[in-house]
Amino acid sequence: MWVVAAALIAADGRVLVQRRPPGKSLAGLWEFPGGKPEIGESPEQALVRELDEELGIAVETRDLTASAFASEALGHRHLILLLYICRIWEGAPRALHASELRWVDFAELNRLDMPPADRPLIAALAKLI
Ligand SMILES: Nc1nc2c([nH]c(=O)n2[C@@H]2O[C@H](COP(=O)(O)OP(=O)(O)OP(=O)(O)O)[C@@H](O)[C@H]2O)c(=O)[nH]1
């Protein structure tokens, strides 16, 4: 399973995370916004679509920087999670799918309950920004 996700980084260096809503797998955990590409989409196109659907923001593919990936067993599937950094978008993120949004610094990011694939990504992100 391929998933694309974005670390949206604000001017003050904080990162946006969203909380998975009740009823979904891994409900209650925090994650980077994103999702699965649809057939025919590039990873960047998929991420632009997901950020519009999940947060109501407009992002240009040129403003997505491929940054890190994780490879992790997830139940009976295997997840490849591609993380992009994004510092430029239009609109104010709203929780259209998630139960909650939060802008966090790295200390908070390390304390949040996130899926196992996200742990190595946080460490990689800390070195990149
Ligand atoms: N968007 C996102 N997904 C993540 C992250 N970490 C992680 O393990 N995932 C997993 O990647 C998958 C993303 O799928 P999705 O967002 O398109 O759809 P979904 O929640 O309905 O997935 P589901 O079919 O597993 O319930 C989920 O299984 C989710 O748990 C992350 O940081 N961001």
The ligand as an ORCA input file, in Angstrom:
! r2SCAN-3c Opt
* xyz 0 1
  N      -2.361     10.146      5.772
  C      -1.575      9.404      6.546
  N      -1.748      8.066      6.605
  C      -0.926      7.376      7.411
  C       0.092      8.010      8.171
  N       0.761      7.060      8.874
  C       0.178      5.855      8.580
  O       0.507      4.766      9.011
  N      -0.845      6.061      7.682
  C      -1.710      5.004      7.157
  O      -1.843      5.124      5.764
  C      -3.181      4.841      5.355
  C      -3.780      6.060      4.686
  O      -4.944      5.715      4.131
  P      -6.063      6.792      3.769
  O      -5.965      7.964      4.698
  O      -6.073      7.009      2.327
  O      -7.396      6.025      4.008
  P      -8.002      5.435      5.290
  O      -7.645      6.269      6.445
  O      -9.426      5.207      5.014
  O      -7.195      4.082      5.353
  P      -7.653      2.666      5.835
  O      -8.181      2.000      4.609
  O      -6.373      2.032      6.331
  O      -8.655      2.894      6.934
  C      -3.958      4.475      6.597
  O      -3.957      3.073      6.775
  C      -3.129      5.143      7.686
  O      -3.245      4.529      8.927
  C       0.251      9.411      8.098
  O       1.089     10.050      8.743
  N      -0.607     10.067      7.275
*
